[in-house]
Every structure is written in structure tokens, then in C-alpha cells.
Amino acid sequence: MKLWIKGKAYLNNEIKEVCINFDRRIKEIKSICKPDISLPQGTLILPGAIDIHTHIRGLKLAYKEDVISGTSEASYGGITLIGDMPNTLPYINTPQALSEKLKEFEYYSRVDYVIYSGVTKEFKEMEKMPIAGYKIFPEDLDKEETYQILELQKLKILHPEVPLALRGNRKLRLNTWYEIGALLYIAGYKRIHITHATNISTVKLARKLGFTVDLTPHHLLVNGEINCITKVNPPIRGVNERLWLLQAINEVDTIVSDHAPHANFEKAYPYEICPPGIAAISFTVPFVFTLVKKSIISIDRAVDLVSRNPAKILNVPYGEIKENYYANFTIIQYKHWRYSTKYSKVISTPLDGYPLEASIYMTIVQGKVSNYEGEVFPVKGINPLSDKNDKN
């Protein structure tokens, strides 16, 4: 069933009053219509936001987060498409494990999704399956098959730390060269994305090497690694590095959450053994548009960060309000509130209580309302890389 939505929208680098006709895809855009959905004053329709780096867990790690809770939190935060990382249980680097993961998302995801494979010797078989690319972790930089995968055409996402970072005293990971040095392992390869850069030198080197690059809000905002709640890999840097990183908002391609949930009892372990990870997938979009409200970045830059550029990195028909693109919209409103999670199994983050000036009014996924003023509905997301989807 086709619907018309009417309101102010970000369209072709302008904000204008428009009518958008859509079912699963955008069919027509014009200035006048009899709308099925009329948005109130103060709302703004944006191309659906994308988070290319998340850990939704599921499978045997569903006690940390499952697909319903994780993708519901994404929808609550205005995210319409997520990229899910392979370090779950079982590890996603075989066709069998990938099939199991894809089936779980097909049944339960509240937003659209793509899946990354881990480094694998079975990459010829994995290449035939609907994956978005490969995630390269520090330990993978010592593996021969990693360098075969780097030759492939699909996207490769690097966690930038050298293998040495996994051994010895954790405090040594605070040395930024552990991060910067990882990029030199893969210099010269194509279609590389560097994720969660924690310092400006990583961003600049990634640019010099021809890679795309992102950062996370927590590497900007969290005031150091002081306990298990703030423990994350790569670690939070000192105040000077974080202030320099703030300048990189105008240089990075996208901002990601690196949503990495763990159970409360795991985060209660002693600091030395508790698992690293911050879970705040619903923070990113309100934070980026809070920067717009405060005139720190332009709305063009904000849309690039959360919609256009991640769609280009993944090479999928998202990121713009354009005919024949998927009908995924993030609708925001500017108002003051303080952050907390709502649907995630993680109820404590170091960003709790952070003051924000933008919130999500509505999330539309595949032409259906997935979230309305904080209430998430069981909309079924798709994998846009799957042959099961229409190609119209």
C-alpha cells in the first residue's frame, strides 16, 4: 500500500515542504498532496540514518543483547540500517554460521541490516553469500588469509590496533602508535574502512592512504577509562587527544556507535577482566543533530555523517530521499532531553544523562513506521544485499 507523508524534509541539500509517496521504496516526490501522514511543526524528515558498526550479539550471546532488543534500540535512536559485526558465538566466518545469523535477523530485526564476515579461509564460499564485507581484528593481522581477503572487492573494516596490543599491560594500549601502526599493515589495499579512530593522527593517515574512516561519540565525550562501564577497545584517550579528535568531525566519513553490549554481571567483574564495550546505539543521531542545533556543524555535514556517506561506503540505495531508493526515513525534532537507553538489555552507559537538543520523533523502515515517539513496533527489516529482495 502506497502512502503519502507531508512535512519539512532535507531534499537535495535544501529543507523544503514536500510530499513523499512510498511503499517499500520512494515512488514520487512533489509539493502538494493529500497526506496519509501529516507531521507536526518542528519536525524534519531526513534520509534514514545508518550505523555501519554495531555488535547486536544474538545467537548464543543473546543474554547480552538479542536481535529484537538491539534493533529496537536502533529504531528508537532513528537508525534504519545497521551493520553487524561477526564476533559473536558462533563466530561468523563460515557459511553455516552466517546462514544461522542471517536467519535470526530475517525473523527478528526491527530495522534493515547487513552482516560482515570475520576473516576466514572459506572466503570463496563466503563471497557467494549476501555479506557486506569483512571485519579485520588486531589478531587477524598475523594471519595469511587476511591478506588474501584484502585483495577482494568487498569492503574491509579494520579495528586499528596492532596484534601486540592484545598482549601485556592494558595501559600500553593508551599509546596511540598501537592504533596508528595497524594502518601500515594494510597500506596499498583498496576499499578499506578504518573504524572507531580515537585520535586525529589515525584520521589523517587513513585519509592519506585513501581509506574511509569513522569515529564514535564515546571516544569524543567520555572522560577517560576509569571503570568497567567506560572500558572499551581501542581505549578512551586523554583530554588533549579527544579535543583534537573533535576537529575530525569535519574530516571523517561517518560516525558509528560501535554498540557493544554486555550483561550487567559481566560489567561487574573486576576491571582487569571485565569485557570492553559501550552500548549506546540510540545516542548517535540525536548527538549529531545536537551539534547542528548548536551550530557546530551544518545540516549538510550531519546528513553526510549519518546517512549519505555510510550508504556510499556500503554501496546500497540509501542515504538520500530519492525516487526508487528504499523508503527509510529518520524524522527528528529539536527539543531538550537527557539520554538513556530504552530497549537495549544494557541499562547503564557512560553517556547516561548527557544533555541533547535533538530527539527522534519517528523512524520509518521499508515504508512502515518502526518507531513513533519512542514506541517501537515489530516492523520487519531486510538485508538489501539479499537476492530475496525486489530489484525494482
C-alpha angles and dihedrals in degrees: 000000000000120000135192121220121189129197146090110315139181101242128163092346092308136096109231140153107259145159118230122198116201150149113176088329133036108265106176141357122202141148102248131041145135097258128217089198120035114187122216124246113279097038126112128200112222133180107272112279120243130205109194095186121057138131105214090171109197124147108066091348094058089116086073095044133331130209094260095050095041098046092042088057088049092053090046086057094049095255112144100177129031134189111219122209123227103233097105132108112300094031110241103238103103130069090242095053092044092052090052091049094047091050092052091052093045091056101039115019116119092196136036116277148188126200129218124211122225120236107291143171087223094067093128089063093040091052089065092057129080099265126143094219142285135305115220115202125193093262090054092065088076094054124098094216091059090070091050089053091049088063092059124100097236123096118279118202117199126206094211109226127106118244089251088068089072093061132065131003114003090220088070088067087070086075104100092211088073085066101036093048092059091068091060090061090066103033112141097030123116135235094023124157122195112210133205097005107193100192140037094245091062090051093049094047091048089053092048091052092050096250128137115237142192141191135205130235092236093058086057101041113027111096100229135302104293105148143356093286090060096039112116140147121272088031127244108267130224123279095266093053090048093051090051090047089057087067088059092070085088093049108040122088098225145352119238134187100220082210101203112172126193131179119265092246090055093052087050092063118107112286094250094061106024114114119257121239144107119215114205108126091149093057101067104073096043088047094051093049090045085062087053091050090051091048092241092125133012123252088245089059092046092053090048090053100048105024122010102041098043089050089053092048091053092038094227131137096259135095100072138065095240137138114273093015116120113278096245116142135175110204115196137184128197112241137129119261140139122247128251134144119255112181104021119100085233108087099171125061133157088244095061112130094016109152114243132183099199130059137179114261097177140354120204119195123183089348095306131105105254097171131019118184092330099318111115122207130204097260113161115237125205139218102240090202094060122104087224091078125087117259097207 
